[in-house]
Amino acid sequence: MALSVMMAVSTGFSHDISGYAYEAPVYQAYMEEESDTVEGETMLLPAAGEVELQHIEKAMGETQAAISELEEARRKAEEEAARQAAEEARRAEEQAALPYTAQSGVSSSERDILARIVMAEAGSEDIQGQIMVANVILNRIAAGYGSSVSDIVFAPGQFEPVSSGTFWSVSPSASAYEAADRALAGEDYSAGALYFVSPYGDCSWFMEALTLVTQHGGHLFFR
């Protein structure tokens, strides 16, 4: 007479050692005869293959969730990088549109040259007139006539005080330095002028070849 052994667990869960589902009683009993039965509650447990499939599906779901999180993080990083690149490009454009000295400043020697030409050309003008002379120098740099104050001031035939030598004999006043510094800081009254000339001399070429944009004190300003 064969014996059947069934193991019961209090939770109603049992392991499947055959690969097939079987019923487990809630208490343990030995059936001494095939006809004997143990009455009790039973539950149908999943086969081992089905449990393994559930674990695989769960792991795949967790993996997919992790991949989705990484893709979202990458998308946000790319968006932030694009935003920063656009901001840097915008700042570069704004910087390029600023006056020459507001972009990079000038050395003390370049500042002295600017103050000296202001003094030589407009030492008797008010502070605005002096600033406007400095503005013209910086406008010419921005327009590509040169890359520095000295390039503009010492360009052949451009400024009479340089040609005559009086540029070297003047001593810049405090107002000349103030005018230079204020122009360097971006203060501008020149209306984009690239030339200036005294109306009391021969200014026929300026009148014929250029456009008068403004006048102040003893100078006409042209572009």
C-alpha positions in Angstrom: 0.0 0.0 0.0 1.6 3.3 -1.2 2.1 6.2 1.2 1.4 9.8 0.2 3.1 12.6 2.0 1.7 16.1 1.9 3.3 19.1 3.6 1.1 21.9 4.8 2.2 25.4 5.7 0.3 27.8 7.9 0.2 30.4 5.1 -1.2 28.1 2.6 2.0 28.4 0.4 4.2 25.5 -0.6 7.0 24.7 -3.0 6.4 22.9 -6.3 9.0 20.2 -6.8 7.4 18.5 -9.8 6.8 21.5 -12.1 3.1 21.1 -11.7 0.6 22.7 -9.3 -0.7 20.7 -6.4 -3.0 21.3 -3.5 -1.6 21.8 0.0 -3.6 21.4 3.3 -3.2 24.1 6.0 -1.9 21.5 8.4 0.6 18.6 8.0 -0.6 15.0 8.0 0.5 11.6 6.9 -1.9 9.5 4.9 -1.3 5.9 5.9 -3.7 4.5 3.4 -4.6 5.7 -0.1 -8.2 5.9 0.9 -7.5 8.1 3.9 -8.1 11.8 3.4 -7.4 14.9 5.4 -10.1 17.5 5.4 -9.0 21.1 5.3 -8.8 24.2 3.3 -6.7 24.0 0.2 -5.3 26.5 -2.3 -4.0 26.2 -5.9 -0.3 27.4 -6.2 1.3 28.4 -9.4 3.7 26.1 -11.1 7.4 26.9 -10.8 7.7 27.8 -14.4 4.9 30.4 -14.0 6.6 31.9 -10.9 9.9 32.2 -12.8 8.1 34.0 -15.7 6.6 36.4 -13.3 10.0 37.2 -11.9 11.4 37.8 -15.4 8.5 40.0 -16.3 9.0 42.1 -13.1 12.7 42.4 -13.8 12.1 43.5 -17.4 9.6 46.1 -16.1 12.1 47.5 -13.6 14.8 47.5 -16.3 12.5 49.4 -18.7 11.7 51.9 -16.0 15.4 52.5 -15.3 16.0 53.0 -19.1 13.2 55.5 -19.3 14.6 57.4 -16.3 18.1 57.5 -18.0 16.5 58.7 -21.3 14.6 61.4 -19.5 17.8 62.5 -17.7 19.7 62.6 -21.0 16.9 64.6 -22.7 17.0 67.1 -19.9 20.8 67.3 -20.0 20.7 67.9 -23.8 18.0 70.6 -23.4 20.1 72.3 -20.7 23.2 72.2 -22.9 21.3 73.7 -25.8 19.9 76.4 -23.5 23.4 77.3 -22.3 24.8 77.3 -25.8 22.0 79.6 -26.9 22.6 81.9 -23.9 26.4 82.0 -24.7 25.6 82.9 -28.3 23.2 85.6 -27.2 25.8 87.1 -24.9 28.5 87.0 -27.6 26.2 88.9 -29.9 25.5 91.5 -27.3 29.2 91.8 -26.5 30.0 92.3 -30.1 27.5 95.1 -30.3 29.1 97.0 -27.4 31.5 99.8 -27.8 35.1 98.7 -28.3 36.3 99.4 -24.8 33.2 97.9 -23.1 34.2 94.6 -24.7 37.7 94.3 -23.5 38.9 97.5 -21.9 42.2 99.2 -22.9 45.6 99.3 -21.4 46.8 102.4 -19.4 48.9 103.5 -22.4 45.9 103.2 -24.8 43.9 105.3 -22.3 46.7 107.9 -22.2 46.7 108.1 -26.0 42.9 108.6 -26.0 43.0 111.3 -23.4 45.9 113.0 -25.2 44.0 113.1 -28.6 40.9 114.4 -26.8 43.0 117.1 -25.2 44.7 118.0 -28.5 41.5 118.1 -30.5 38.9 119.3 -28.0 40.8 120.7 -24.9 38.7 123.8 -25.0 35.4 122.0 -25.4 33.0 121.2 -22.6 33.0 117.6 -21.3 30.4 116.5 -23.8 32.4 117.8 -26.7 35.4 116.0 -25.4 33.5 112.8 -24.9 32.3 113.0 -28.5 35.8 113.2 -29.8 36.7 110.1 -27.9 33.5 108.5 -29.2 34.7 109.0 -32.8 37.9 107.1 -32.0 36.0 104.2 -30.6 33.4 104.2 -33.4 36.3 103.9 -35.9 37.6 100.9 -34.1 34.1 99.3 -34.1 33.8 100.0 -37.8 37.1 98.2 -38.5 39.4 101.1 -39.2 41.8 99.7 -36.7 42.0 97.3 -33.8 43.1 99.7 -31.1 43.2 103.4 -30.0 46.7 103.7 -31.2 45.9 102.3 -34.6 43.3 104.9 -35.1 45.1 107.9 -33.7 48.4 107.2 -35.5 46.9 106.2 -38.9 48.6 108.4 -41.5 46.9 111.7 -42.2 43.9 111.2 -39.9 44.5 113.7 -37.1 46.1 117.1 -37.5 47.6 117.2 -34.0 49.5 114.0 -34.8 50.7 115.3 -38.2 51.8 118.7 -36.7 53.4 117.1 -33.6 51.2 119.1 -31.1 49.8 115.7 -29.9 53.1 115.1 -28.1 53.3 118.5 -26.5 49.9 118.6 -24.7 49.4 117.4 -21.2 45.9 115.8 -20.8 43.8 117.5 -18.2 41.6 115.9 -15.7 38.5 116.5 -17.9 40.3 114.8 -20.9 40.9 111.7 -18.8 37.3 111.9 -17.6 36.0 112.2 -21.1 38.2 109.2 -22.2 37.0 107.1 -19.3 33.3 108.0 -19.8 33.6 107.1 -23.5 35.3 103.9 -22.6 32.5 103.1 -20.3 30.0 103.5 -23.2 28.8 107.1 -22.8 28.1 108.2 -26.4 26.8 111.4 -27.9 28.3 111.0 -31.4 25.3 109.5 -33.3 27.7 107.0 -34.8 30.0 109.6 -36.2 33.3 108.5 -37.8 34.8 111.9 -38.5 34.8 115.4 -37.0 36.1 118.7 -38.3 36.1 122.3 -37.3 33.5 124.3 -39.2 36.0 127.3 -39.3 38.4 125.5 -41.6 38.0 123.9 -45.0 35.3 121.3 -44.5 34.1 121.1 -48.1 35.3 117.5 -48.6 33.4 116.4 -45.5 30.3 118.1 -46.6 30.4 116.6 -50.1 31.6 113.1 -49.3 30.0 112.4 -45.9 26.7 112.8 -44.0 26.5 115.4 -41.2 25.0 113.6 -38.2 25.4 116.1 -35.4 27.2 119.3 -34.3 28.5 120.3 -30.9 30.7 123.2 -29.8 33.4 123.7 -32.3 33.0 120.5 -34.3 30.8 119.1 -37.0 30.4 115.3 -36.8 30.1 113.1 -40.0 29.5 109.6 -40.9 
